[in-house]
Amino acid sequence: MTDVSNITASADAADSAPKPMRETHFDFQHKVFSLPAAFFALEPTSKQPVLNILLGDLKAALPFNTLKDSFSIEADGHDSRLLGLVERGLAYVKQIRPGEKIPGELLDGTASWSVDDRHRMIARGRLTVQLVSWITGSEMIVVDLEELEQIVEDPNTKDRMKTAFIQLAEKLGIHSDNAEQYINDRIDDLTQELSYIEALRDRFKHIRALSEAFIKLQQIYRADRTFCSELQRMAGLIKKPLKMYDSIFEQADAQTGEIMGALRTFDATVNFIRKIRDDLRTRLMEWEDVLQAWDGVPVERSQQVEQLQKMTYRFLASHFIETKVWERK
């Protein structure tokens, strides 16, 4: 049980100089949020948001209800409103510190995390293939990164893209002198939005790799019936999220699969992509501890693999096990 009186005394000793209000940052007013090393995170067991505070050798994790009651934070006040934003923001980032910028997802819909250039290349390549397919009337399906890059850089592709921009502008009723540039800018915008989907798709491949590892380990541990039985259950449990994630990615691909429709309803398309992005990001954060633990570990008989198996089994069972409620007839 945390002794909040000690925390109160330390908070009173903290620097209480008023700070300017900034709508884009977590500018808390109460002194408790000024304590050294204070940060917000989800409590590992309950998954509830807490304020973590370090007081000498004492680590305290205060749930928001306790925090509000102990420090008289008004329910409809500025700090309480920010705590609500913190709770929502922890769906996108693992930690939030007082004074940091509010995640872009909550401010203007932009992502609070970054992507690699190769994910932008993949997104650009996919859109380029769609544009070339649209202008030539022959559907192209390309998934290989090197092939996508070759298509994007091909002089013939660039000529077709220019023609596609002109025809798209005409069909969309854009007749200004900068119509071609307008379409190009919209494609650039879609590329940026879709690059996050590609980054998430790339990371979710690691979950599929786990599924493949379970099958391989069943062969390696085939003499251990108990261990193999657990691996079989894990292989069954992981099928549910994999199927669900594939469905979500298919929705994202379908939304931009018809380029004319995507550009005609551009704002709605971007909003849809961002909703899927945020949903996938939230789901992926649940997996991160498991994925990081398995990262670089050889799929072979070892004590480390056996420990990881136990951890992963607990995770899968707690998140994806199907339960049935039996009713007496």
C-alpha atoms as a printed R data frame, in Angstrom:
    type eleno elety resid chain resno       x       y       z
1   ATOM     1    CA   MET     A     1   0.000   0.000   0.000
2   ATOM     2    CA   THR     A     2   1.509   3.330  -1.058
3   ATOM     3    CA   ASP     A     3   1.884   6.002   1.645
4   ATOM     4    CA   VAL     A     4   0.493   9.023  -0.207
5   ATOM     5    CA   SER     A     5   1.498  11.375   2.630
6   ATOM     6    CA   ASN     A     6   5.163  10.909   1.697
7   ATOM     7    CA   ILE     A     7   4.322  11.654  -1.898
8   ATOM     8    CA   THR     A     8   2.365  14.756  -0.910
9   ATOM     9    CA   ALA     A     9   5.327  16.079   1.061
10  ATOM    10    CA   SER     A    10   7.664  15.503  -1.867
11  ATOM    11    CA   ALA     A    11   5.193  17.122  -4.251
12  ATOM    12    CA   ASP     A    12   5.022  20.217  -2.058
13  ATOM    13    CA   ALA     A    13   8.802  20.459  -2.245
14  ATOM    14    CA   ALA     A    14   8.793  20.265  -6.045
15  ATOM    15    CA   ASP     A    15   9.124  23.341  -8.206
16  ATOM    16    CA   SER     A    16   5.638  24.871  -8.334
17  ATOM    17    CA   ALA     A    17   6.312  27.719 -10.763
18  ATOM    18    CA   PRO     A    18   3.290  28.028 -13.096
19  ATOM    19    CA   LYS     A    19   3.885  27.003 -16.687
20  ATOM    20    CA   PRO     A    20   2.146  28.439 -19.726
21  ATOM    21    CA   MET     A    21  -0.820  26.451 -20.955
22  ATOM    22    CA   ARG     A    22  -0.173  24.617 -24.214
23  ATOM    23    CA   GLU     A    23  -3.032  22.718 -25.759
24  ATOM    24    CA   THR     A    24  -0.654  20.351 -27.518
25  ATOM    25    CA   HIS     A    25   1.233  19.149 -24.429
26  ATOM    26    CA   PHE     A    26   0.574  17.340 -21.163
27  ATOM    27    CA   ASP     A    27   1.033  20.470 -19.080
28  ATOM    28    CA   PHE     A    28  -0.259  19.345 -15.696
29  ATOM    29    CA   GLN     A    29  -0.762  21.967 -12.991
30  ATOM    30    CA   HIS     A    30  -0.618  19.925  -9.778
31  ATOM    31    CA   LYS     A    31   2.834  19.619  -8.210
32  ATOM    32    CA   VAL     A    32   2.612  15.829  -7.942
33  ATOM    33    CA   PHE     A    33   3.202  15.628 -11.683
34  ATOM    34    CA   SER     A    34   6.452  17.598 -11.246
35  ATOM    35    CA   LEU     A    35   8.104  14.899  -9.148
36  ATOM    36    CA   PRO     A    36  11.374  13.559 -10.618
37  ATOM    37    CA   ALA     A    37  11.087  10.554 -12.944
38  ATOM    38    CA   ALA     A    38   7.283  10.689 -12.986
39  ATOM    39    CA   PHE     A    39   5.723   8.884 -15.939
40  ATOM    40    CA   PHE     A    40   2.456   7.268 -16.964
41  ATOM    41    CA   ALA     A    41   2.151   3.675 -18.181
42  ATOM    42    CA   LEU     A    42  -0.199   0.728 -18.072
43  ATOM    43    CA   GLU     A    43   0.181  -1.417 -14.971
44  ATOM    44    CA   PRO     A    44   1.479  -4.793 -16.249
45  ATOM    45    CA   THR     A    45  -1.104  -6.974 -14.492
46  ATOM    46    CA   SER     A    46  -4.304  -4.931 -14.483
47  ATOM    47    CA   LYS     A    47  -3.490  -2.986 -17.685
48  ATOM    48    CA   GLN     A    48  -4.887   0.093 -15.967
49  ATOM    49    CA   PRO     A    49  -3.150   3.483 -16.420
50  ATOM    50    CA   VAL     A    50  -1.038   4.552 -13.452
51  ATOM    51    CA   LEU     A    51   1.278   7.397 -12.522
52  ATOM    52    CA   ASN     A    52   4.683   5.947 -11.638
53  ATOM    53    CA   ILE     A    53   6.722   7.940  -9.116
54  ATOM    54    CA   LEU     A    54  10.159   7.342  -7.641
55  ATOM    55    CA   LEU     A    55  10.726   8.556  -4.078
56  ATOM    56    CA   GLY     A    56  14.210   7.579  -3.028
57  ATOM    57    CA   ASP     A    57  14.139   3.779  -3.003
58  ATOM    58    CA   LEU     A    58  10.339   3.692  -3.092
59  ATOM    59    CA   LYS     A    59   8.523   3.104  -6.356
60  ATOM    60    CA   ALA     A    60   4.849   4.008  -6.312
61  ATOM    61    CA   ALA     A    61   2.273   3.290  -9.000
62  ATOM    62    CA   LEU     A    62  -0.891   5.328  -8.456
63  ATOM    63    CA   PRO     A    63  -4.097   4.400 -10.287
64  ATOM    64    CA   PHE     A    64  -5.907   7.470 -11.557
65  ATOM    65    CA   ASN     A    65  -8.806   7.180  -9.095
66  ATOM    66    CA   THR     A    66  -6.338   7.051  -6.186
67  ATOM    67    CA   LEU     A    67  -4.390   9.915  -7.714
68  ATOM    68    CA   LYS     A    68  -7.472  12.115  -8.033
69  ATOM    69    CA   ASP     A    69  -8.772  11.335  -4.536
70  ATOM    70    CA   SER     A    70  -5.411  11.681  -2.780
71  ATOM    71    CA   PHE     A    71  -4.478  15.003  -4.363
72  ATOM    72    CA   SER     A    72  -7.939  16.538  -4.730
73  ATOM    73    CA   ILE     A    73  -7.824  16.703  -8.514
74  ATOM    74    CA   GLU     A    74 -11.180  18.049  -9.636
75  ATOM    75    CA   ALA     A    75 -13.195  15.717 -11.813
76  ATOM    76    CA   ASP     A    76 -13.919  18.380 -14.419
77  ATOM    77    CA   GLY     A    77 -10.619  20.276 -14.066
78  ATOM    78    CA   HIS     A    78  -7.660  20.715 -16.387
79  ATOM    79    CA   ASP     A    79  -5.518  17.940 -14.869
80  ATOM    80    CA   SER     A    80  -8.412  15.484 -14.881
81  ATOM    81    CA   ARG     A    81  -9.030  16.175 -18.559
82  ATOM    82    CA   LEU     A    82  -5.343  15.567 -19.291
83  ATOM    83    CA   LEU     A    83  -5.473  12.280 -17.374
84  ATOM    84    CA   GLY     A    84  -8.246  11.238 -19.731
85  ATOM    85    CA   LEU     A    85  -5.979  12.061 -22.668
86  ATOM    86    CA   VAL     A    86  -3.150  10.104 -21.051
87  ATOM    87    CA   GLU     A    87  -5.396   7.033 -20.763
88  ATOM    88    CA   ARG     A    88  -6.302   7.291 -24.447
89  ATOM    89    CA   GLY     A    89  -2.717   8.089 -25.455
90  ATOM    90    CA   LEU     A    90  -1.324   4.941 -23.824
91  ATOM    91    CA   ALA     A    91  -3.023   2.975 -26.596
92  ATOM    92    CA   TYR     A    92  -0.386   4.367 -28.975
93  ATOM    93    CA   VAL     A    93   2.741   4.837 -26.833
94  ATOM    94    CA   LYS     A    94   4.095   2.785 -23.930
95  ATOM    95    CA   GLN     A    95   4.987   5.688 -21.665
96  ATOM    96    CA   ILE     A    96   3.958   9.316 -21.304
97  ATOM    97    CA   ARG     A    97   5.819  11.854 -19.208
98  ATOM    98    CA   PRO     A    98   4.309  15.077 -17.885
99  ATOM    99    CA   GLY     A    99   5.197  17.932 -20.224
100 ATOM   100    CA   GLU     A   100   5.495  15.738 -23.323
101 ATOM   101    CA   LYS     A   101   3.557  16.385 -26.479
102 ATOM   102    CA   ILE     A   102   0.127  14.799 -26.720
103 ATOM   103    CA   PRO     A   103   0.215  11.920 -29.261
104 ATOM   104    CA   GLY     A   104  -0.709  13.065 -32.742
105 ATOM   105    CA   GLU     A   105  -3.480  10.450 -32.906
106 ATOM   106    CA   LEU     A   106  -5.385  12.509 -30.327
107 ATOM   107    CA   LEU     A   107  -4.538  15.939 -31.756
108 ATOM   108    CA   ASP     A   108  -4.906  15.818 -35.514
109 ATOM   109    CA   GLY     A   109  -4.971  12.132 -36.443
110 ATOM   110    CA   THR     A   110  -1.307  11.888 -37.441
111 ATOM   111    CA   ALA     A   111   0.799   9.018 -36.088
112 ATOM   112    CA   SER     A   112   3.015   9.571 -33.054
113 ATOM   113    CA   TRP     A   113   5.555   7.009 -34.302
114 ATOM   114    CA   SER     A   114   7.825   6.914 -37.332
115 ATOM   115    CA   VAL     A   115   8.293   4.540 -40.271
116 ATOM   116    CA   ASP     A   116  11.329   3.504 -42.310
117 ATOM   117    CA   ASP     A   117  12.000   4.726 -45.831
118 ATOM   118    CA   ARG     A   118  11.491   1.213 -47.145
119 ATOM   119    CA   HIS     A   119   7.905   1.243 -45.879
120 ATOM   120    CA   ARG     A   120   7.314   4.463 -47.792
121 ATOM   121    CA   MET     A   121   8.856   2.807 -50.853
122 ATOM   122    CA   ILE     A   122   6.502  -0.159 -50.530
123 ATOM   123    CA   ALA     A   123   3.476   2.124 -50.142
124 ATOM   124    CA   ARG     A   124   4.570   4.251 -53.092
125 ATOM   125    CA   GLY     A   125   5.185   1.141 -55.152
126 ATOM   126    CA   ARG     A   126   1.756  -0.278 -54.427
127 ATOM   127    CA   LEU     A   127   0.065   2.978 -55.421
128 ATOM   128    CA   THR     A   128   2.224   3.206 -58.542
129 ATOM   129    CA   VAL     A   129   1.189  -0.302 -59.575
130 ATOM   130    CA   GLN     A   130  -2.453   0.652 -59.071
131 ATOM   131    CA   LEU     A   131  -2.051   3.788 -61.199
132 ATOM   132    CA   VAL     A   132  -0.255   1.902 -63.985
133 ATOM   133    CA   SER     A   133  -2.892  -0.833 -63.863
134 ATOM   134    CA   TRP     A   134  -5.621   1.785 -64.052
135 ATOM   135    CA   ILE     A   135  -4.136   3.623 -67.030
136 ATOM   136    CA   THR     A   136  -3.240   0.465 -68.985
137 ATOM   137    CA   GLY     A   137  -6.387  -1.452 -68.098
138 ATOM   138    CA   SER     A   138  -4.381  -4.532 -67.061
139 ATOM   139    CA   GLU     A   139  -4.276  -5.392 -63.368
140 ATOM   140    CA   MET     A   140  -0.843  -5.846 -61.843
141 ATOM   141    CA   ILE     A   141  -0.141  -7.522 -58.500
142 ATOM   142    CA   VAL     A   142   3.389  -6.975 -57.199
143 ATOM   143    CA   VAL     A   143   4.547  -7.686 -53.644
144 ATOM   144    CA   ASP     A   144   8.327  -8.022 -54.007
145 ATOM   145    CA   LEU     A   145  10.109  -4.895 -52.746
146 ATOM   146    CA   GLU     A   146  12.856  -4.923 -55.370
147 ATOM   147    CA   GLU     A   147  10.338  -5.352 -58.156
148 ATOM   148    CA   LEU     A   148   8.229  -2.510 -56.788
149 ATOM   149    CA   GLU     A   149  11.297  -0.281 -56.667
150 ATOM   150    CA   GLN     A   150  12.149  -1.142 -60.268
151 ATOM   151    CA   ILE     A   151   8.630  -0.298 -61.385
152 ATOM   152    CA   VAL     A   152   8.688   3.062 -59.600
153 ATOM   153    CA   GLU     A   153  12.040   4.016 -61.167
154 ATOM   154    CA   ASP     A   154  11.226   2.761 -64.672
155 ATOM   155    CA   PRO     A   155  11.059   5.699 -67.165
156 ATOM   156    CA   ASN     A   156   8.037   4.076 -68.842
157 ATOM   157    CA   THR     A   157   6.280   3.979 -65.486
158 ATOM   158    CA   LYS     A   158   6.952   7.670 -64.924
159 ATOM   159    CA   ASP     A   159   5.457   8.520 -68.327
160 ATOM   160    CA   ARG     A   160   2.382   6.429 -67.570
161 ATOM   161    CA   MET     A   161   2.076   8.093 -64.165
162 ATOM   162    CA   LYS     A   162   2.082  11.512 -65.790
163 ATOM   163    CA   THR     A   163  -0.683  10.396 -68.149
164 ATOM   164    CA   ALA     A   164  -2.595   8.873 -65.255
165 ATOM   165    CA   PHE     A   165  -2.404  12.133 -63.272
166 ATOM   166    CA   ILE     A   166  -3.861  14.072 -66.200
167 ATOM   167    CA   GLN     A   167  -6.692  11.615 -66.767
168 ATOM   168    CA   LEU     A   168  -7.482  11.357 -63.065
169 ATOM   169    CA   ALA     A   169  -7.699  15.139 -62.822
170 ATOM   170    CA   GLU     A   170 -10.124  15.213 -65.746
171 ATOM   171    CA   LYS     A   171 -12.342  12.487 -64.294
172 ATOM   172    CA   LEU     A   172 -12.331  14.196 -60.911
173 ATOM   173    CA   GLY     A   173 -13.322  17.505 -62.523
174 ATOM   174    CA   ILE     A   174 -10.092  19.322 -61.685
175 ATOM   175    CA   HIS     A   175  -9.302  21.706 -64.541
176 ATOM   176    CA   SER     A   176  -6.869  24.199 -62.994
177 ATOM   177    CA   ASP     A   177  -3.332  24.711 -64.268
178 ATOM   178    CA   ASN     A   178  -1.893  22.815 -61.313
179 ATOM   179    CA   ALA     A   179  -4.284  19.843 -61.613
180 ATOM   180    CA   GLU     A   180  -1.435  17.407 -62.270
181 ATOM   181    CA   GLN     A   181   0.458  18.669 -59.232
182 ATOM   182    CA   TYR     A   182  -2.706  18.388 -57.143
183 ATOM   183    CA   ILE     A   183  -3.079  14.685 -58.019
184 ATOM   184    CA   ASN     A   184   0.628  14.102 -57.388
185 ATOM   185    CA   ASP     A   185   0.308  15.708 -53.953
186 ATOM   186    CA   ARG     A   186  -2.672  13.514 -53.100
187 ATOM   187    CA   ILE     A   187  -0.698  10.409 -54.100
188 ATOM   188    CA   ASP     A   188   2.155  11.597 -51.885
189 ATOM   189    CA   ASP     A   189  -0.305  12.049 -49.010
190 ATOM   190    CA   LEU     A   190  -1.725   8.558 -49.511
191 ATOM   191    CA   THR     A   191   1.806   7.172 -49.674
192 ATOM   192    CA   GLN     A   192   2.574   8.658 -46.267
193 ATOM   193    CA   GLU     A   193  -0.640   7.326 -44.715
194 ATOM   194    CA   LEU     A   194  -0.187   3.848 -46.205
195 ATOM   195    CA   SER     A   195   3.466   3.656 -45.165
196 ATOM   196    CA   TYR     A   196   2.253   3.139 -41.582
197 ATOM   197    CA   ILE     A   197   0.089   0.234 -42.712
198 ATOM   198    CA   GLU     A   198   3.126  -1.276 -44.438
199 ATOM   199    CA   ALA     A   199   5.253  -0.832 -41.304
200 ATOM   200    CA   LEU     A   200   2.594  -2.598 -39.241
201 ATOM   201    CA   ARG     A   201   2.234  -5.327 -41.870
202 ATOM   202    CA   ASP     A   202   5.988  -5.865 -41.636
203 ATOM   203    CA   ARG     A   203   5.893  -6.130 -37.845
204 ATOM   204    CA   PHE     A   204   2.903  -8.465 -37.861
205 ATOM   205    CA   LYS     A   205   4.967 -10.873 -39.970
206 ATOM   206    CA   HIS     A   206   6.867 -11.604 -36.758
207 ATOM   207    CA   ILE     A   207   3.644 -12.940 -35.234
208 ATOM   208    CA   ARG     A   208   3.239 -15.281 -38.200
209 ATOM   209    CA   ALA     A   209   6.869 -16.329 -37.719
210 ATOM   210    CA   LEU     A   210   5.963 -17.365 -34.165
211 ATOM   211    CA   SER     A   211   3.225 -19.590 -35.545
212 ATOM   212    CA   GLU     A   212   5.766 -21.229 -37.839
213 ATOM   213    CA   ALA     A   213   8.192 -21.605 -34.923
214 ATOM   214    CA   PHE     A   214   5.567 -23.508 -32.895
215 ATOM   215    CA   ILE     A   215   5.270 -26.061 -35.701
216 ATOM   216    CA   LYS     A   216   9.030 -26.437 -36.011
217 ATOM   217    CA   LEU     A   217   9.418 -26.841 -32.252
218 ATOM   218    CA   GLN     A   218   6.855 -29.640 -32.242
219 ATOM   219    CA   GLN     A   219   9.241 -31.626 -34.421
220 ATOM   220    CA   ILE     A   220  12.253 -30.726 -32.294
221 ATOM   221    CA   TYR     A   221  10.487 -31.674 -29.027
222 ATOM   222    CA   ARG     A   222   8.446 -34.569 -30.426
223 ATOM   223    CA   ALA     A   223   9.727 -36.883 -27.678
224 ATOM   224    CA   ASP     A   224   8.314 -34.539 -24.994
225 ATOM   225    CA   ARG     A   225   4.573 -35.216 -25.152
226 ATOM   226    CA   THR     A   226   3.608 -32.566 -22.593
227 ATOM   227    CA   PHE     A   227   5.656 -29.860 -24.282
228 ATOM   228    CA   CYS     A   228   4.327 -30.826 -27.740
229 ATOM   229    CA   SER     A   229   0.773 -30.784 -26.458
230 ATOM   230    CA   GLU     A   230   1.219 -27.224 -25.217
231 ATOM   231    CA   LEU     A   231   2.797 -26.199 -28.512
232 ATOM   232    CA   GLN     A   232  -0.185 -27.651 -30.373
233 ATOM   233    CA   ARG     A   233  -2.568 -25.606 -28.242
234 ATOM   234    CA   MET     A   234  -0.452 -22.510 -28.843
235 ATOM   235    CA   ALA     A   235  -0.552 -23.142 -32.594
236 ATOM   236    CA   GLY     A   236  -4.321 -23.331 -32.355
237 ATOM   237    CA   LEU     A   237  -4.644 -20.190 -30.245
238 ATOM   238    CA   ILE     A   238  -2.504 -18.059 -32.539
239 ATOM   239    CA   LYS     A   239  -4.653 -18.861 -35.570
240 ATOM   240    CA   LYS     A   240  -7.424 -16.600 -34.300
241 ATOM   241    CA   PRO     A   241  -5.408 -13.342 -34.144
242 ATOM   242    CA   LEU     A   242  -3.618 -14.150 -37.418
243 ATOM   243    CA   LYS     A   243  -6.929 -14.540 -39.211
244 ATOM   244    CA   MET     A   244  -8.241 -11.345 -37.641
245 ATOM   245    CA   TYR     A   245  -5.146  -9.325 -38.583
246 ATOM   246    CA   ASP     A   246  -5.223 -10.619 -42.159
247 ATOM   247    CA   SER     A   247  -8.820  -9.446 -42.391
248 ATOM   248    CA   ILE     A   248  -7.923  -5.962 -41.160
249 ATOM   249    CA   PHE     A   249  -5.077  -5.621 -43.663
250 ATOM   250    CA   GLU     A   250  -7.408  -6.766 -46.427
251 ATOM   251    CA   GLN     A   251  -9.804  -3.970 -45.464
252 ATOM   252    CA   ALA     A   252  -6.987  -1.429 -45.698
253 ATOM   253    CA   ASP     A   253  -5.909  -2.751 -49.102
254 ATOM   254    CA   ALA     A   254  -9.482  -2.759 -50.397
255 ATOM   255    CA   GLN     A   255  -9.999   0.864 -49.353
256 ATOM   256    CA   THR     A   256  -7.240   2.041 -51.689
257 ATOM   257    CA   GLY     A   257  -7.482  -0.780 -54.212
258 ATOM   258    CA   GLU     A   258  -9.602   1.361 -56.533
259 ATOM   259    CA   ILE     A   259  -7.523   4.504 -56.934
260 ATOM   260    CA   MET     A   260 -10.271   6.626 -58.469
261 ATOM   261    CA   GLY     A   261 -12.595   5.999 -55.551
262 ATOM   262    CA   ALA     A   262  -9.817   6.632 -53.041
263 ATOM   263    CA   LEU     A   263  -9.065  10.041 -54.571
264 ATOM   264    CA   ARG     A   264 -12.719  10.956 -55.059
265 ATOM   265    CA   THR     A   265 -13.392  10.479 -51.348
266 ATOM   266    CA   PHE     A   266  -9.895  11.423 -50.234
267 ATOM   267    CA   ASP     A   267 -10.665  12.680 -46.709
268 ATOM   268    CA   ALA     A   268 -12.847   9.657 -45.924
269 ATOM   269    CA   THR     A   269 -10.124   7.369 -47.287
270 ATOM   270    CA   VAL     A   270  -7.461   8.944 -45.070
271 ATOM   271    CA   ASN     A   271  -9.717   8.742 -42.001
272 ATOM   272    CA   PHE     A   272 -10.417   5.071 -42.699
273 ATOM   273    CA   ILE     A   273  -6.714   4.271 -43.119
274 ATOM   274    CA   ARG     A   274  -5.914   6.062 -39.862
275 ATOM   275    CA   LYS     A   275  -8.587   4.176 -37.936
276 ATOM   276    CA   ILE     A   276  -7.158   0.874 -39.156
277 ATOM   277    CA   ARG     A   277  -3.627   2.104 -38.400
278 ATOM   278    CA   ASP     A   278  -4.556   3.009 -34.834
279 ATOM   279    CA   ASP     A   279  -6.447  -0.244 -34.297
280 ATOM   280    CA   LEU     A   280  -3.512  -2.314 -35.527
281 ATOM   281    CA   ARG     A   281  -1.024  -0.252 -33.523
282 ATOM   282    CA   THR     A   282  -2.995  -0.818 -30.316
283 ATOM   283    CA   ARG     A   283  -3.214  -4.554 -30.986
284 ATOM   284    CA   LEU     A   284   0.485  -4.774 -31.834
285 ATOM   285    CA   MET     A   285   1.532  -3.090 -28.590
286 ATOM   286    CA   GLU     A   286   0.019  -6.035 -26.709
287 ATOM   287    CA   TRP     A   287   2.449  -8.325 -28.545
288 ATOM   288    CA   GLU     A   288   5.605  -6.243 -28.244
289 ATOM   289    CA   ASP     A   289   6.985  -7.849 -25.065
290 ATOM   290    CA   VAL     A   290   6.522 -11.307 -26.579
291 ATOM   291    CA   LEU     A   291   7.986 -10.357 -29.962
292 ATOM   292    CA   GLN     A   292  10.992  -8.649 -28.415
293 ATOM   293    CA   ALA     A   293  11.633 -11.652 -26.167
294 ATOM   294    CA   TRP     A   294  11.704 -14.003 -29.178
295 ATOM   295    CA   ASP     A   295  13.724 -11.643 -31.378
296 ATOM   296    CA   GLY     A   296  16.973 -13.284 -32.466
297 ATOM   297    CA   VAL     A   297  16.376 -16.486 -30.482
298 ATOM   298    CA   PRO     A   298  17.232 -19.614 -32.534
299 ATOM   299    CA   VAL     A   299  14.340 -22.035 -32.946
300 ATOM   300    CA   GLU     A   300  16.095 -25.004 -31.397
301 ATOM   301    CA   ARG     A   301  16.079 -27.048 -28.209
302 ATOM   302    CA   SER     A   302  17.243 -24.772 -25.388
303 ATOM   303    CA   GLN     A   303  16.315 -23.622 -21.907
304 ATOM   304    CA   GLN     A   304  15.664 -20.142 -23.287
305 ATOM   305    CA   VAL     A   305  13.117 -21.464 -25.788
306 ATOM   306    CA   GLU     A   306  11.382 -23.453 -23.055
307 ATOM   307    CA   GLN     A   307  11.085 -20.333 -20.888
308 ATOM   308    CA   LEU     A   308   9.778 -18.317 -23.822
309 ATOM   309    CA   GLN     A   309   7.252 -21.041 -24.560
310 ATOM   310    CA   LYS     A   310   5.784 -20.710 -21.078
311 ATOM   311    CA   MET     A   311   5.595 -16.922 -21.313
312 ATOM   312    CA   THR     A   312   4.034 -17.053 -24.771
313 ATOM   313    CA   TYR     A   313   1.517 -19.703 -23.737
314 ATOM   314    CA   ARG     A   314   0.354 -17.496 -20.858
315 ATOM   315    CA   PHE     A   315   0.015 -14.538 -23.209
316 ATOM   316    CA   LEU     A   316  -1.978 -16.449 -25.824
317 ATOM   317    CA   ALA     A   317  -4.211 -18.096 -23.256
318 ATOM   318    CA   SER     A   318  -5.009 -14.793 -21.542
319 ATOM   319    CA   HIS     A   319  -5.762 -12.929 -24.781
320 ATOM   320    CA   PHE     A   320  -7.185 -15.390 -27.277
321 ATOM   321    CA   ILE     A   321  -8.624 -18.423 -25.505
322 ATOM   322    CA   GLU     A   322 -12.244 -19.051 -26.413
323 ATOM   323    CA   THR     A   323 -14.616 -19.558 -23.525
324 ATOM   324    CA   LYS     A   324 -18.131 -20.945 -23.605
325 ATOM   325    CA   VAL     A   325 -20.836 -20.253 -21.081
326 ATOM   326    CA   TRP     A   326 -22.865 -23.390 -20.426
327 ATOM   327    CA   GLU     A   327 -26.489 -22.830 -19.496
328 ATOM   328    CA   ARG     A   328 -28.558 -25.359 -17.633
329 ATOM   329    CA   LYS     A   329 -31.553 -26.464 -19.697
